Amino acid sequence: MLTGSEIRRKFLDFFIQKGHREVHSSSLVPANDPTLLFTNAGMNQFKDVFLGLEKRDYARATTSQKCVRAGGKHNDLENVGFTNRHHTFFEMLGNFSFGDYFKKDAIAYAWELITSPEWFGIEKEKLYATIFKGENGVPRDAEAYDLWLGQGVPKERIFEFGTKDNFWQMGDTGPCGPCSEIHYDMGVAASDQGHTDCKFGCDCGRYVELWNLVFMQFDRDASGKLNPLPKPSIDTGAGLERLAAVLQGVISNYDTDLFKPLIDKAGELTGISYQGGVTKSDASLRIIADHARATTFLISDGVLPSNEGRGYVLRKIMRRAIRHGRALRLPFESRPFMEGMVFAVKDLMKDAYPELVERAEVVANIVAKEERHFHTILGKGMDYLQQLIRSAKREAYVSALEKLPIEQLIFVPGANIQAAADRFSISDFLKPQEQEQAAQDFFGDQWTEPLNVIRSTRVTLPGDKAFSLYETYGLPRDFIEDAVRDQGVAFDSEGFEAAFKAEQARARASWKGAVKQTASPAYQQLPKSDFEGYRQTRSDNCEVLAIIKGSQGAQELKPGDSGEIILDHTPFYAESGGQVGDRGWLYSDDHNTVVAEVTGCYYPVQGVRAHQVIMKSPPSAKNAEGWGTLRVGQKVDAVVDNAIREATMRNHTATHLLHAGLREVLGKHVKQAGSLVAPNHLRFDFSHFTGVEDEELQDIEDIINKEVLRNERVEIVENVPIDVAVNEYHAMALFGEKYGDRVRVIRIGDFSTELCGGTHTGATGEIGLIKILKEGSVSSGVRRIEAVTGEGSLRHFRKDHELEGVVAALSSKEAESPAEALRAELEKRDSEIKRLTRELDQVRMKSASSAVASVGDKVREVRGVKVLAHRVDNLERAQLRTLVDQLRDKLGSGVVVVGSATDGNVSLIAGVTKDLTSRIQAGRVVGAVAEKVGGKGGGRPDLAEAGGKDAAALDSALDSVYNVVESLLG
């Protein structure tokens, strides 16, 4: 019986024998592809090759690609653990042809590998093949049908399906074509619906897809028309886990040696034994095992748990595993266990993925920290759940009590509906006699009917609120349902499902991205530009190979036109690796006249450099004829702006020093997560869990500037085999870059070694000085540093010097540094401002209090109750409350409403003396008045507050107080 590792190796060896290049798995974070959340298929790393945007030095490839499907359009997360074959992380075995062999060889290779006794030796009698039946104007794939017959597959085992199952396309436009699949009959025991005599095509789980062969033979244009590709290609994918299940004679992928050691480890950590997939606990153990693989590989590839994008999906995966682990142990136990799973994954898969060994310790630390954080979140989630249940009860009880006839809703003095509903929202924690006593406290002798209403009121927890507990705090749905049921509250299943689907739609929408288009024919057939920019910044007699204007090929550009120029050789660096493209000029063949300004340079297709140009206009109208027109075939001199290039080089070399300095000070877990190298500054994103302390930044700045002062030679080693660069030179690969078999190594002494295609200084001393400007967060787990070098540093120091002069003029104190002097001066002035503010508040309060004696003319009697409405602006709420107390004391018995406007915002406070709260409540008064200034509020029966935004309506709102009180008194 073959092990999972042996199956992986055997697959790759088969295709190596057939002339394929073995290509190592790419990162789970797709390089330079915003259309994908995660790498989810073997072809992802070859996408640009299929699109014609990139050329490789091989036409056949084979890979074992690590993949994740747990977010966006491809999301298997909720099924994982409950089926035999759904996973978040899996390995896709594949073979690829880039315009080399096509259907005949692809089908022959697949059948040989699957059925030959020398290879996998699967019984032919248990295999089925499918082809495209023809649909939507695309003809039936008769060629594939005949080829399967030619391999000896009986016609009754070849089935035909439509576009949904047997036609593949990369996007709405671009490469596409029919596909052909190999399926295996797992037997009646594999049917999850108990079928004993179902036929092929049944989706009960008995018939399993092993391998999908995609025949890319068309290019779909924007109109939907399918055009034959000049060089049809092959893209195949076979799931390692499914192959292992078949070859190891088990029904479930989880029973293979790819998962069993992880399930056993999960059982050890949780104290639960695996029963073969038949119990609820088994599903939890499967989930832990699967999610541990995804977690370990995603973090190893630079994804960190966060609240957005890839990090958000990783966090969901981790929390789902943690929830199931804790459900098996003690609910919400605080001791982390998932870090133990990280080391189990490393031990199981280190032979195929040796990078796991180096990163396991860091990954485990991140996982443990996230699990401890989640424990805290779970506690908060439980508290929030109780708040939501209580709020739902309160609202339901208020609504029910308000429907009672007034004669049945008589409160004791000082009580009201809001207070009663609030008390009874926790009544389920009271014994029946305690509930009755509470009812008597609020309703006196009339307590029976209100209590019966409260007890019979149906309370429902809104589905969107429940979903927020699930999504934000990680509480499982069944846990939430049980908790609310225990408290006599219904669960809004429909609302929860609606919120869940809306979140899925948002996740999908956020990762639609822009579909990559096939390269323009104008670029596809062009030879690679010979790049001379490493050696020089001027190249003479460059031939114009092509001109692009408005996305179309053109023969010429006239004065004032904008377009793109392709040259046969050029010194212009094309934007890549975070470094911006060069700027400069194109001179005519007289070597003296500038015909175009080059504003940038980029790769429309790998190896082809497009110069973005603006043609120069003639100096005057009279000599405009024939001036400065640029034509295909013409020769020009290409000249890079040397000052911009040198500034960019300084910043690029500084970026390498900064990367090494960060790793030395913060730790080896630091990895580049993005960069920008421009002439005026550099920006460097890196993985790190917390903010970088000021002292750490100073240490980093000191270390890297010492390297600058050493004037260490920047050694550039060209054409190094990738395995030599990584294993012998120990070079670091940079985020978002794709590397070929041979790479360029930039080495700065023993301090820094990286793979890089950018331009660099000859020695570190040419940088001048590196000044870190700021450090901050980009997203959870990703930090950003911005810095300047050379003349940029000089400009920065001049600004600092100017600031020192300003600080010296402000402060008379001697200080160790201008920063300390400025801080002391600001603290002094802040204290003075606070003192003056207190004095101003006192004056305002004194003025307002003195007005109490003169408000008698505003007091009116309404139905036997004294009522006073008064305006006093620019007072804080605490001062307003004091004023309301003073006015109530002056009235002795009555209702007071005070309003204040400050900076356009309105504050209202209503006070009711204790003897009147059974007749009128302050909350109802202030709520009605607040509506007139665009606000709302509430509070106790004797004191309530409100706010509003319409200061212009404050006077009329206060004038309405008397009518409001009259209506409430009835």
N, C-alpha and C positions, 0 to 999 in steps of 0.2 A: 504494500500500500504506500503510495506516494504521500509525503508530507506536503503541507502548503508551500513551504520554501522550495521543495524539490519541484513542485508543479510550476512555480514561478520561473525557476531556473531552466527547466526543460522547455518551456514555451519560448523563452528568449533564445536559448541555444538552437532550437529548431530554425528560427528565422535568421539567426546569424549564419547558419549553414546554408541558407538560401540567399546569401549576399546582402543581408540587411545590416545596418549600423545599429548597435545597441545604444540607445540614448537614455540617460538617467532621468528619473522622474523629475518633472519641474515642480516648483513650489505650489502649495495649495492656494497661494495668493497669485492670481494670474498676472503675468508681467505685461504692463502697458496695455491692459484691456479693461476699460471701464464698463464693458457690457456684462461682465461676469462677477458674481459675488465670490464664488470659489471655483477653483479648477474642478470640473465635474465630468470630464471625459478625457480619454487619452489624446484626442486630437487637439485639445486646447493649445498646447505649446507649439503646434504646427499650423495654427490658424492662419497666420500671416503668409505661410508658405502656400497654403491652399488658395488664399485670396490673391496671390501674385505680388504681395507686398515685400516678400523676403525670399532670398535664394539661399539654399544650403549646398554644401559640397558633397552631398549624397542624395540619391534618389529613392532609397529604400531605408526604412527605419523600423525598429521594434522597441517597445517600452513596457514597463510595468509602472503605470501612473497612479500615484495616490490621488484620491478624489474625495470630495465632500458634497453631499446633497442634503442641505438642511436649512435652506432659506431661499427667498426669491421665488422664481418660477419652478425650480427643481427642489422640492421640499418633501423629504420622506420622514421628517422628525416624529410626527405623531404616530406613525405606524411601527416605528422601531421597537423591537422587543416583543411585539404581539404577533408578528408573522415570522415565517421561517427565513425570509430572504430580504427584508428591508434593513438598510444600514445608513448611518450618517457618513461614516468613513468606510471606503472600500478601495480595492485595487483593481484597476482596469488594465488588463493585458491587451496589447494591440500590435498590429503590423500595418505599415503605411507605405504607399507608393505615390511618389510625387511626379506624375506624368511618365512613369516607367511601365510596370506591368498593370494589367487591368483584370477584368472579370475571370478570364480563363485561369490565370495563375492563382488569383485570390481564392477561388472556390477549390481548386486542386490542393493548394497549401492547407486550407482549413480542414478539408476532408482527410488528408493524409495525417495531419497532426492529431486530429480527434480519434481516428479509427485505427491507425497503424499500430500493431503490437509493439513496434520499436519505440513508440511515443506514448500516447495516452491509452490506446487500445479500447476505447469505449465500444460496446456492442452496437453494430450498425442497425440491428432490429429495433433498437430503442430510440433511434434518431429520426427526426423529421426536418424537412427544409421548407422554407417559405420564400415566395417571390412576389414581386409587385404585379397585380392583376391588370393594371392600366386603369386610369381614372383622371378626370378633369383635363382631358385633352392630351394626357401623357400616355403613350402606348404601353402595352403589356411588355414585361421584360422576358421576351421569348428566349433571348440569348442565355440568361441565367437558368431558365427551365431546362434548356437543352444541355447546358453544362452540368447540371445536377444529374440528369439522366446519364450523361457520359461518365460520371463518377460511380455509377451503379446504384443510385438511389431509385427505388421503385417509384413509378409515377403516382401510385396511391399514397406515397409518403411525401409528395411535394404539394403544398397547399398555396393558394393564391389569395392575397389580401390587398386592401386598398391603401389610400394615401396615409391614413392614420397609423397603420402598422408597418407599412413597407415602402415608405418614401421619406427621405431625410432631407432637411434643408438647414443651412446655417442660420438663416434669418429670412426676413421678408424678401430680401434680394441676395444675390450672390450664389456661390456653388451649391448644388443640390443634385439629387439623383435617387434612383430606386435603391432599395437595400434588400438583402437576403439574409435570413436568420436560420440558425441551427438550434433545434429544440430537443429536449431529452424527456423521455417518459420515466418519471420517478416511481411509478406504480400506484396502485389504489391506496396504499397507506399514506401517500402524500396529500391526498385530497382533504382539504380542510372543510369540505361540505359533506363528507361521507359517501361520495360517489363511488360506485363499484364497476360501472360499465360505461363511463363517459368516453367520448371520442376526442381526438385532437381538435383544439380550438376552444375547449372548455377552460374557463378561467378559475377552476376550483383549486389550483395549486399543484395538480398532478403533472402538467406539462410545463417544463421550465426552459426559458430561453437561455442558451449557453453562450452564443456568439452572434454578433450582428456584423454583417459585411456591408459597408456602404460603398456604392459605386457612384462617385462624383463625376457625372458626365455632362451636366448642364450648368449654365450660368443664368439665373433668373434676373431679368432687368426690371427697372422701375415700373414698366407697364405690365409686368407679370409674364412676359414672353420668355420661353426657355430657349436659350441659344447653346448649341453644342460647345463644350470646352475643347480648345485645341489639343490639350493634353489631359485626358481623363485620369482621375486619381483614385486611390483606394484608402479607406479609413475603416478599420475594424476595431471592435471592442468586445472582450470576453471578461466577465467578472471572475476574478480569482476565487472568491468565496464560493460561488456556485460550482465552478469546476472542482473545487476541493470536496464539496458535498457529494458530487457524483462519483469522483474517483476514490473517495474514502467510504462510500457505501452508506451514507447517512441521509436522512430526509432534510434536516435543518442545517443551514450554514453554521448555526451556533453549536452544533455537535461536532464540528471539524476541529482540527488542532490549531486553527487560526484563532479560535475563540475559547476553547475549553480551558486552557491555562488561566485565561483572564476571568472566566466565570468562576473557576475554583478559587482564585484569589479574592474575588468579590464575596464569595461565600465565607471565606476565612475571615475577612474584615468585618462582615456583618453577622457572623455566627449562624448563617442559614445554609443548609445543604441544598444543592441543585437536584431536582427530581426529574430532569429530562424534558423540561418545557411544558409540564402539564398543570402547574400551579401558578397562582398570582405572584407568589414569591419568585418563581422561575423567571417570569417576565421582567421583574425588577432587576434580577441578577444579569439578565441579558442586556437590559438597558445600560446598566453600569459598565459592563464589559465593552459594549459598542461605543458608548459615549466617552469612555476612557481613551479609546483609540483616537477618536476625533479630537478630543481635548489635547492630548499629548502632541499630535502631529500639527495641529493648528498653532499652538503656542510655539512649538519648535520652529515653525515657519514665520514667526513674527507677529501673529495675531494675538492681541491681548483683550481680556474681557472688558467691555465698555457698554455704553448705552446707545451706541449707534453703529450702523454698518456691520462689518464682519465681526467686530468685537461684541456686538449685541447678540448675534446668532451664537457665537461661542458661549457667551454668558447663559443663554437659554439652554444650550446643550449641557453645560456644567451643572446648572441648577436642577435640571430634570434628573440627572444622575444622582445628585446629592439628595433630592427629595425622596427618590426611591430607596436610596441607601438608608436614610434615616427612618423611613417607614418600616424597613425590615428590622431596625434596631430599636432604639428608644426615640419617640417623636421629638424632633428638634434637638437631639443630643449635640453638644457643642464640639466634641473632639473630632477634628478633621479625619477623614478616611480616604478621600480621593487621591491624596498624594501617593499613597501606597500603590494605587492602580497605575500611576505614571511609571513607576519603576518596573512594574510587571509588563507593561507595554514595551518598555525599553528592552528588557531581557528577551522578550519574545521576538522582536522585530529588528534587533540591532544588526543582524547579519546583512539584511537587505537595505537597511537604512542606518549606516554607522553614525550619522550625524546625531542620532538620538542619544548616544552615549555621552557626548560632550554637553548636551543641553538638558539632560534629565534633571539634574539638581536644580537648575534655575526654573524649569517647568514645574517641578514639584513645589517649589517655594511659592510660585504664582498661584498654583492650584490651592495650596493650603491657605494662603491669604484670602483668596476669593471665597473659600468655604467658610472661613471665620466671619468674613463680611456678610455672607448670606445668612449665617446663623443670626446675626444682629438684625438683618432685614426681616427674617421670619418672625422674630419677636415683635418688631414694629407692625408687621402684617397682621399678627393676631390682635394687637391693640386696635389697629384700624378696622379690622373685621367687627370687633365689638362696637366701635363707634358707628359703623354703618348700620348694624342691626338696631342699635338704639335710635339712630336717626330715622330709620324706616318706621319703627314703632311710634316714635313721637309724632311724625307726620300723619300716620294712619289714625292715631288716637285723637289728634286735634280735629281732623276731618270728621271723624265719627261723632265726637262730642258736640261739634258745632251744629250737627243736624238734629240734636235733641230739642224738644220744645223748651222755651225759656223757663216754664214753671218746673221743669225737671232738672234744670241746670242752675241750681242756686249754690253759690260758693260761700264759704265762711269768710269773714273779713280778711283781706290780704291775699286771698287765693284767686287764681284765674285758670283758664284753659291751658295756657302754655305751661304753667308750673305743674299742673296736674298731669299733663301728658308727659312731661319730662320725668316726673317721679315714677309714673307707671311704665315708662320705657325700660326700667330695670325691675319691674314687678315680678318677672319670671324667676328672679332670684329670691323672692319673698315667699314665705309660707302663706297659705290661704287666709289664715287669721290676720297675718301682717298686712296682706293686701286690703282686707276689710277695714283694718284700723287706718291705713293710709287713705282709703276712700272717705272715711268719716272725717279725717283731718282736713280734707278739701271740701267735701259736700255736706258736712254736718248730718242732720237727720235724713236728708234726701240722698244718701250715698248709694242705695241699692241699684237703682236704674243705671246711673253712670258707670258703676263697676261692671254690671252685666254687659253694657255696651263695649267697654274696654276688653273684657274677656272674650267676647264673641267677634271682635274685629279681626278680619284677615289681614295679616301683614306680609308683604312681599319684598324681598331684597332685589332691587333693580339689577338686571343682567349686566348693564355696562359697569355698574359699581363692583359687582362680583368679578368681572373680567379684569378690572384694575388690580384687584388683589392677586389674581392669577398671573397677570403680566408683570406688574411692578414688584410685587413682594414674593412671587413664586409659590403661593399657596395652591396646592392641587385642587382641581375642580371638585373631586369627590370629597375632599376634606372640607371645603367651603360648604357644600351641600349638607354634609353631616352636621356641621356646626350650627347652621341656621335652623335645620330641622330640630335639633335638640332644644332650641329656644322657641319652638312653635312658629317659625317664620318660613314662608314659602320661598322657593328658589325660582327666579325668572329664567328658565332654560332658553326660551326664544331670544330674549335680550342678550344673554351670554353668547349664544351662537352668532347673533348678528354682529356683536362687537368683535368676536373672534375672526369672522370672515372679513370684516372691515380692516382689521390689523393685518391679515394676510395680504389683502389687496394693497395696502400701503407698502408693505415689505416688497411685494413684487414690483410695484410702481417705482420704488426708490432705486431699484437695480435694473431697470429696463435699459438705461444707457442709450448710446447711439450705436446702431448696428454698423459694424465695420463693412465698408463697401469694397468690392473688387477694385484693384488698382486700375486707374485710367489706362486705356490702351496706349495713350501717348507716352506713358512712362514704362509700361511693361516690357517692351521690346528693346529698351535702351541698354547699352552696356554700362557696367559700373564706372563711375567717375574715378579717375586716378587721383587720390588725395595726396597732396604734397605739403599740406599745412604743418606737419610735424617738423619739417626742415626749413620752410621758408614762408614768407607772407606775401610773396609776389610770384605769379606764374605768367610768363609771356606766351603769346601765340596759342591761346586756348581756343579750340574750335567750338562754335555754337552748334551743339548736336540737335537741340530741340528748343522750341519756344511754346510756352503755354499761356494762353490769354483767356480768362473767363472759363477755366476748366477744359478748354478745347485746344487742340494743337493749332499753331499758327505759323506762318512763314516769316513774319516780321513784327517788330514793335516800333512804333513811331514816337517822335518826341512827345513827352507828357503821358505816354501810356504806362500802365502798370502790368506786370506779368511775371512769369518765372522763366529762367534761363537754365538750360542744362549744358554744362561744358564737359569736354573730354578729359581735361585735367584741371585741378583747381587747388588753391591754398585755403579755401574757405571751409572752416569747421562747421558741420551740420549739427543742429541742436540734438543732443542725446546725453544720456547719463546725468541729467540735471544741468548740464552746461548749455548756455544759450548759444545760438549760432553767431558766427562772425558777421560783422558789418564792414562795408568798404565801398569800392568803386570798380567799374569796368571801363577800361580805356580802349579807344579805337586802335586800329592797326598802325596809326602813326606814333603810338606809344606816348602820346602827349595830351590828347583830348579826352576828357571824361564824357562817356556817352550814357552812363547809367549809374545811379546810386544803388548799392546793394544794402537792403534794409534787414536782411536775415537770410538764413540758409537752413534747410531741413531735408529730411528723407521722405519723399513720397513713396518710394520703394527702396528696400534695403540696398545700399551701395550706390544709389543714384542720388546725387546732391542737386536739389533745386534751389537756385539763387533767386530770392524775391527782389525784384528790381523796380525802380521808378526811372523811366527814361528822362534824360535831361532835355530841357527846352532850349531852342536857339537863343543867342544873346539879343537878337533883334529880328524884326519881321523881314527886313530886306535881304538878309542872308539865310532865311529859313529853308529855302528849297534844298532838298538833299541833306539837310543837317541831321546828324545823329540817328538815322534809322538803322536798326540792328536786325540782321537777317540770318536765317539758318545757313550754316556753312561759313559764316564770317569768322574771322580771327579777332580776338580781343586779348587785352592784358588784364588779368584779375589781380586786384590789389586789396589786401586786408588792411583795415584801419589798425595800425600797429599799437596805438595807445590803448584802444579798447581791448585788443587781444592780450596785451601784457597785463592789464588790470584784471581781466578774466582769469588768466593763468595764475596770478598771485592768489586770487580767491579760491581757485580749484585746489592748488597745492595746500593752501591753508585748511581747506575742508578735510583733506586726508589727515593733517596733523590734529585737527579738532576731533575727528573720529577716534583716533588713537588715544588722545588725551582723555576723552570721555570714558573710554574703556579702562584706562589706567586708574582713574580716580573713582568712578562709579561702579565698575565691575565689568566682567567679560560678557554679561548678559546684554550689554548695550549693543544694538545693531541699528544701522541706518534704516530709516523708514521713509526716506524721501529727501530731496535736496534741490536747491536752486543755486547755480553758480553764474552770477551776472557780473558785469564790470564794476558796478558801484557797490555791491554788497554780496554776502553769501548767506544762505539760509540752510540749516541742517536739522532735519527731523530724526529723532532716535527713540528707541524703545526704552522706557524707564518707568518705574511704578509711581514715583513721587516727584515733587518739585525738587530742583537742584538748589541746595543751600548757597547763600552768598559766599561762604568760605570755600565751598567746593568749586564754585565758578572761578574764584580767584586762584585756586590751586591749578585748575585746568588751564587758565590763561597764563599762569606762570610757567607751567610745564611746556606748553606749545611755543611760547616765545623764547624759551631757552633753546629749543630746537631751531628756531629762526636764527638766533645769535650764533649758534654753532656753524651756520652756513653749510649744513650737510648737503652733499651732492644728491640730487634727485635722479636716481638711476632708473632708466627705462629699458625693460627687457622685452623685446618683440618676439612674437610667434612662439610662445611657450605652450606646450601641450597642457590642456586644462587640468589633468590629473597631477602633473608635475607642479603646476602653479599652486594648486590647493594643498597637496600633500607634502611637497618638499619646500616650496617657498612659503607655505602657510599664508597665502594671500587671501584676503577677505573679498567675497563677492558683494556687490552693491545692490541695494534694493531696486526692484523694477527693471533690472537689466537681464538680457538674454545673452548667453555666451556660446560661442562655437567651440569646436574641438581645440582650437589654438587661440590663445589670448595674449593680451598685452599687460605686463606687470609693472606697476609703479612702486619702487622701493626707496624709502628714505631711511638710510642706515638700518639700525635694528629697531627703529621706533614704529615704522608703519610700512605695511606691504598690502597693496590692494590691486584687484583687477580693475583696469580703467582704460578707456579709450580717449580720454580728454587731453587737453593741452596743459602743460605744467612748466613751472620755472626750472631753470637749470640747477639751482641750488636754493635752499630754504632762505638764505639771507636776502634774496631778491624780493621776498614778501614784504620786507620792511618791518612791519609790526602787526600783530593780530589783536584787535580790540573787540571783545564780546560786548554787544550793545544790550541785549536782553535775552531772557529765557522765560518760556511759558508753556502752557498746555495747548496741544492741538486737539487731542481727544483723550479718552481714558487710556493711560498706558503709553501715550506718545507725547514727547516733549519737543520743543523747538528752540533752537538757538539762532540768533541773528548776529552777524559780526561784519567788520570791515577790515581791510588791510591797506597797506601802502598809503597812497594819497588820501584814501577814505579815512584812515586812522588819523592822519595829520589834520584833516578838516574837523574831525571829532574833537581832537585835543584843543584846537583853536576855539571851538564853541565852549568847551569846558573852561578854558582860560578866561573867556569873556564872562562866563557865569561867576567865576571866582571874583572878578572885579566888582560885579553887582553885589555879591554877598558881602564883600569887604566894605562896600559903601553902606550897606544896611546895618551891619553889626559892628559894634565897638569892642566886642570881647575877643580876647585871644583864644584861638582854638587849634587843635592839632590838624584839622582839615577843614576846607570850605564846607563840606557836607555837615560836619558837626556844628560849625558856626551857623549855618542856615537852619539846621534843626533847632538849635537853641533859640534863635530869633523867632522862628515860627511858633514854638511852644510859648514863648513870652507873649507874642501877639494874640495867640489863641486864648490864653488866660485872660488877657485884657478884654477880648471880645466877649468871652463868657461873663466876665464881671459886668460889662456894660449891658449885656442882654438881660442879666438878672435885675439890674437897676431899672431898665426900661419896663420889664414885666411888672415890677413892683409899682412903678408909676401908673401903668395902665390899670392894674388891679385897684390901686387906690382911687383912681379916677372913676372906675366902674362902680366901686363900692360907694363912693360919695354920691353917685347918681341914685342909689337906692332910696334915699330920702325924698327924691323928687319924682318918683314914679306913680305916686298916688293917683294922678289924673288918668293913668292908663288902666287902672283896675276897674273891671266891670263885674257886675253881678249877673250870673247866668243861671237861672232856675235855682236860685238860692245859694249858688257857689261863687266865691270870688275867683276871678280869672285875670291873669296878667301875662301879656306878651311884650317882650322887651328885646331890643337889638343893641348889641355892643360889640364892635368889631375888634379884630386883631388880638383876641384872647385865646390862650391854649384851653384844651378841654378841662384840664384840672381846675383852671381858674374859673371856667364857666360853671363847673359843678359847685365850687365854693359860692359863686354868686347866686346860683339857684337856691342853695341852702339859706343864704341870707334873706332872699326875697320870700321864701316860704315862711321863715321865722317872722318876717314883717307882717305877712298876711295872717298868720295864725292858723287859718284853715282856708285851703283853696288850691288852685292849679296855676303853675308857673311854667312858661315856655320862654327860653332865652335863645336867641340866634346870633351867630357871629360869622362874618365873612373875612377870610384871610387868603390872599393870593388867589382869588377866584373860587376857592372852595368854601362850602358852607358847613357849619357845625350847629346842631340843634340839641338842646337838652330840655326835657320836660320833667317837672317835679310835681307830685301830688302828695298832699299831707296825709298822714296815716289814717285819719278819721274818714277819708273819702275814697280809699282804694277799693272798697267793696262796691262803690257806685261807678267809679271811673278809674281806668288804669293808665299810667303814664305811657306805657308802650303803645297803646292804641292811639293815644293823642299824638305822640311824636311821629308815629308811622304815617298817619293821615297828613300831617303837616309836611313831612319830608317828601311826599310824592310831588308836592308843588314846586320843589327845588331839584327835582330829578334824582331823588335818593330814597333810602329806606333805612329802617332801624328798629330797635326794640330794647327790652330790658325788664327790670323789675316793675311791679305795680306802682311803686312810689318814686322810681327814678329810671328814666330811659333816655337813650341817646340815638342820634341819627346823623347822617351826613348827606351832602348833596353837591352838585356841580354847577348849579345855576344861581350864581350870586345875585344876578339882576332880579330874580324873582323872590328874594328873601323878604322884602318889605310886605309884598302882597301875601306871602305865605304866613307871616306873623299876624297880619290883619285877619286872616281866616281862622286863627286859633279859637276865637270866641264862638264862631259858628260850628266848628268841629266839636268843641266841648258840649255845646247845646244839643247837637245830634246824638252824641254818645250818652248824654244823660237821659235822652228820650223824652 
